[in-house]
Amino acid sequence: RSNAMQVVYLSNRPAVLAETWAAVRRFMPFVDRAVVVVPGSMTGSFGLGADNGVTLVDESELTGMDPARLTALDHVRRNVTLRRALLETDLVDDRFLLSDDDYRPLKPVDESFFGIDGRDIGYYCHDLTEWVGEGTPFDEAQHTTAQVLGYLGAPRLAYSSHMPQVMRRDLWHEVFAAHDEV
Protein backbone atom coordinates (compact mmCIF):
# COMPACT_ATOMS: atom_id res chain seq x y z
CA ARG A 1 0.00 0.00 0.00
CA SER A 2 1.24 3.45 -0.83
CA ASN A 3 -0.33 4.94 2.32
CA ALA A 4 0.88 2.21 4.67
CA MET A 5 2.29 3.47 7.94
CA GLN A 6 4.59 2.24 10.65
CA VAL A 7 3.93 2.58 14.37
CA VAL A 8 6.64 2.73 17.06
CA TYR A 9 6.15 1.43 20.59
CA LEU A 10 8.21 1.01 23.73
CA SER A 11 6.94 -2.00 25.65
CA ASN A 12 7.76 -4.43 28.41
CA ARG A 13 4.26 -5.93 28.48
CA PRO A 14 3.91 -8.75 25.93
CA ALA A 15 0.21 -9.48 26.56
CA VAL A 16 -0.76 -5.81 26.44
CA LEU A 17 1.14 -5.24 23.21
CA ALA A 18 -0.32 -8.35 21.57
CA GLU A 19 -3.86 -7.16 22.28
CA THR A 20 -3.00 -3.64 21.16
CA TRP A 21 -1.42 -4.82 17.91
CA ALA A 22 -4.49 -6.95 17.14
CA ALA A 23 -6.80 -3.94 17.69
CA VAL A 24 -4.60 -1.64 15.60
CA ARG A 25 -4.48 -4.16 12.74
CA ARG A 26 -8.27 -4.52 12.91
CA PHE A 27 -9.28 -0.86 13.15
CA MET A 28 -6.29 0.87 11.53
CA PRO A 29 -5.43 -1.40 8.59
CA PHE A 30 -3.20 1.28 7.04
CA VAL A 31 -0.77 0.60 9.91
CA ASP A 32 0.93 -2.46 8.50
CA ARG A 33 4.08 -2.74 10.61
CA ALA A 34 5.45 -1.92 14.04
CA VAL A 35 8.84 -1.38 15.60
CA VAL A 36 8.83 -2.26 19.29
CA VAL A 37 11.71 -1.49 21.63
CA VAL A 38 11.76 -4.11 24.40
CA PRO A 39 14.01 -5.30 27.21
CA GLY A 40 16.33 -7.88 25.66
CA SER A 41 15.45 -10.47 28.27
CA MET A 42 11.83 -10.31 27.04
CA THR A 43 12.19 -10.52 23.25
CA GLY A 44 11.11 -14.17 23.22
CA SER A 45 8.06 -13.40 25.37
CA PHE A 46 6.29 -11.21 22.85
CA GLY A 47 5.24 -13.92 20.40
CA LEU A 48 5.27 -11.30 17.64
CA GLY A 49 7.75 -11.03 14.84
CA ALA A 50 8.34 -10.25 11.19
CA ASP A 51 5.54 -12.59 10.11
CA ASN A 52 3.16 -10.36 12.12
CA GLY A 53 4.68 -7.15 10.74
CA VAL A 54 6.51 -6.52 14.01
CA THR A 55 10.22 -5.81 14.48
CA LEU A 56 11.43 -6.27 18.05
CA VAL A 57 14.49 -4.27 19.06
CA ASP A 58 16.54 -5.03 22.18
CA GLU A 59 16.77 -1.78 24.15
CA SER A 60 20.28 -2.54 25.46
CA GLU A 61 21.64 -3.32 22.01
CA LEU A 62 19.92 -0.20 20.69
CA THR A 63 21.38 2.16 23.29
CA GLY A 64 24.61 0.40 24.24
CA MET A 65 23.47 0.65 27.86
CA ASP A 66 23.19 -2.36 30.15
CA PRO A 67 19.72 -3.18 31.56
CA ALA A 68 20.59 -1.94 35.06
CA ARG A 69 21.65 1.46 33.73
CA LEU A 70 18.47 1.77 31.66
CA THR A 71 16.32 0.74 34.62
CA ALA A 72 18.02 3.38 36.79
CA LEU A 73 16.79 6.16 34.48
CA ASP A 74 13.51 7.82 35.37
CA HIS A 75 10.56 7.20 33.05
CA VAL A 76 11.05 10.34 30.94
CA ARG A 77 14.81 10.01 30.48
CA ARG A 78 14.48 6.32 29.68
CA ASN A 79 11.83 6.91 27.01
CA VAL A 80 13.77 9.78 25.44
CA THR A 81 16.98 7.73 25.46
CA LEU A 82 15.25 4.80 23.75
CA ARG A 83 13.43 6.92 21.15
CA ARG A 84 16.52 8.96 20.34
CA ALA A 85 18.62 5.84 19.86
CA LEU A 86 15.93 4.30 17.66
CA LEU A 87 15.90 7.37 15.42
CA GLU A 88 19.63 6.87 14.82
CA THR A 89 18.89 3.55 13.12
CA ASP A 90 17.33 2.80 9.76
CA LEU A 91 14.42 0.97 11.44
CA VAL A 92 12.12 4.00 11.60
CA ASP A 93 10.37 5.44 8.55
CA ASP A 94 10.61 9.12 7.69
CA ARG A 95 6.96 9.51 8.74
CA PHE A 96 5.57 7.21 11.42
CA LEU A 97 3.12 6.96 14.30
CA LEU A 98 4.34 7.07 17.87
CA SER A 99 2.03 5.42 20.36
CA ASP A 100 1.76 3.86 23.77
CA ASP A 101 1.53 0.09 23.93
CA ASP A 102 -1.90 0.29 25.57
CA TYR A 103 -3.62 2.53 23.01
CA ARG A 104 -6.37 0.49 21.38
CA PRO A 105 -8.77 1.95 18.85
CA LEU A 106 -12.38 1.02 19.63
CA LYS A 107 -13.69 1.59 16.12
CA PRO A 108 -12.23 2.17 12.66
CA VAL A 109 -9.79 5.07 12.41
CA ASP A 110 -9.21 6.49 8.96
CA GLU A 111 -5.70 7.46 8.00
CA SER A 112 -6.95 10.99 7.29
CA PHE A 113 -7.03 11.44 11.10
CA PHE A 114 -3.25 11.85 10.85
CA GLY A 115 -3.01 13.92 7.70
CA ILE A 116 -4.56 14.99 4.44
CA ASP A 117 -2.88 15.58 1.08
CA GLY A 118 0.64 15.16 2.46
CA ARG A 119 0.03 17.56 5.33
CA ASP A 120 0.21 16.14 8.86
CA ILE A 121 -2.38 16.89 11.49
CA GLY A 122 -0.74 17.49 14.86
CA TYR A 123 -2.94 17.35 17.90
CA TYR A 124 -2.27 18.88 21.28
CA CYS A 125 -3.84 18.60 24.71
CA HIS A 126 -2.00 21.16 26.81
CA ASP A 127 -0.43 24.58 26.71
CA LEU A 128 2.73 23.96 28.69
CA THR A 129 2.69 27.46 30.15
CA GLU A 130 -0.36 26.30 32.11
CA TRP A 131 1.06 22.94 33.28
CA VAL A 132 0.33 22.72 37.01
CA GLY A 133 1.81 19.32 37.79
CA GLU A 134 4.75 19.17 40.18
CA GLY A 135 6.88 16.52 41.75
CA THR A 136 7.34 13.85 39.06
CA PRO A 137 9.97 13.50 36.35
CA PHE A 138 7.15 13.88 33.80
CA ASP A 139 6.06 17.20 35.35
CA GLU A 140 9.67 18.37 35.42
CA ALA A 141 10.00 17.51 31.73
CA GLN A 142 6.84 19.48 30.90
CA HIS A 143 8.13 22.58 32.72
CA THR A 144 11.59 22.29 31.19
CA THR A 145 10.12 21.81 27.72
CA ALA A 146 7.98 24.92 28.19
CA GLN A 147 11.06 26.93 29.15
CA VAL A 148 13.09 25.68 26.19
CA LEU A 149 10.28 26.25 23.71
CA GLY A 150 9.81 29.76 25.10
CA TYR A 151 13.54 30.43 24.75
CA LEU A 152 13.38 29.26 21.13
CA GLY A 153 10.26 31.33 20.45
CA ALA A 154 8.25 28.22 19.59
CA PRO A 155 4.66 27.38 20.52
CA ARG A 156 4.38 25.62 23.86
CA LEU A 157 1.74 23.07 22.95
CA ALA A 158 2.08 19.50 24.16
CA TYR A 159 0.52 16.18 23.38
CA SER A 160 0.20 14.05 26.48
CA SER A 161 -2.23 11.35 25.51
CA HIS A 162 -2.36 7.63 25.02
CA MET A 163 -3.43 8.11 21.42
CA PRO A 164 -0.92 7.84 18.57
CA GLN A 165 0.58 10.97 17.06
CA VAL A 166 2.14 11.29 13.62
CA MET A 167 5.87 12.00 13.72
CA ARG A 168 8.50 13.12 11.23
CA ARG A 169 11.97 11.71 11.68
CA ASP A 170 13.71 14.84 10.37
CA LEU A 171 11.85 17.01 12.88
CA TRP A 172 12.89 14.73 15.75
CA HIS A 173 16.51 15.11 14.65
CA GLU A 174 16.02 18.88 14.60
CA VAL A 175 14.54 18.82 18.10
CA PHE A 176 17.38 16.73 19.50
CA ALA A 177 19.94 19.06 17.88
CA ALA A 178 18.21 22.08 19.45
CA HIS A 179 18.06 20.23 22.80
CA ASP A 180 21.79 19.57 22.68
CA GLU A 181 22.51 23.20 21.80
CA VAL A 182 20.27 24.68 24.49
Disulfide bonds with the S-S distance in Angstrom:
none
